[in-house]
Amino acid sequence: MTKRVYIIASFNIDGDVQPLWLRLSLEPKAPCYKIQDCICNKKPTRYQDYATYRCTVAYRNERYEIGLHYYPQPCYWTMTINNSSAMAKL
């Protein structure tokens, strides 16, 4: 399952991006998920217009494995998770 998500991220002067927090919607009561571990698997190139990340997200003492894609030109993020994952039901 792929879904657009909202990310608070850190950017450095070298152009590296590190996602810090995840939100599934912009509703005022929507929970925020802390991204604990994140590895950038692929950076944007001339042939691929997005970066790929594998992350571990924590919420209420539970951990979830997710994939993130960052599209720098339109500046948005998508999340990829397994349909059987507990995170898909949140």
RANOR-V280391 format. One record per pair of residues at least 12 apart in sequence whose C-alpha atoms are under 6 Angstrom apart, sorted by the first residue. I is the first residue (numbers start at 1). J is the second residue. D is the distance in whole Angstrom. If there is no record, write none. Layout:
# RANOR-V280391
i:I j:J d:D
i:I j:J d:D
This chain:
# RANOR-V280391
i:1 j:80 d:6
i:1 j:81 d:6
i:1 j:83 d:6
i:2 j:79 d:5
i:2 j:80 d:5
i:3 j:78 d:5
i:3 j:79 d:5
i:4 j:77 d:6
i:4 j:78 d:4
i:5 j:24 d:5
i:5 j:77 d:6
i:5 j:78 d:5
i:6 j:22 d:6
i:6 j:23 d:5
i:7 j:21 d:6
i:7 j:22 d:5
i:8 j:20 d:6
i:8 j:21 d:5
i:20 j:35 d:5
i:21 j:33 d:6
i:21 j:34 d:5
i:21 j:35 d:5
i:33 j:58 d:6
i:33 j:59 d:6
i:34 j:57 d:6
i:34 j:58 d:5
i:35 j:56 d:6
i:35 j:57 d:4
i:36 j:56 d:6
i:36 j:57 d:6
i:37 j:55 d:5
i:37 j:56 d:5
i:38 j:54 d:6
i:38 j:55 d:4
i:39 j:53 d:5
i:39 j:54 d:5
i:40 j:52 d:6
i:40 j:53 d:4
i:41 j:53 d:5
i:50 j:70 d:5
i:50 j:71 d:5
i:51 j:69 d:6
i:51 j:70 d:5
i:52 j:68 d:6
i:52 j:69 d:5
i:53 j:67 d:6
i:53 j:68 d:5
i:54 j:67 d:5
i:66 j:81 d:5
i:67 j:79 d:6
i:67 j:80 d:5
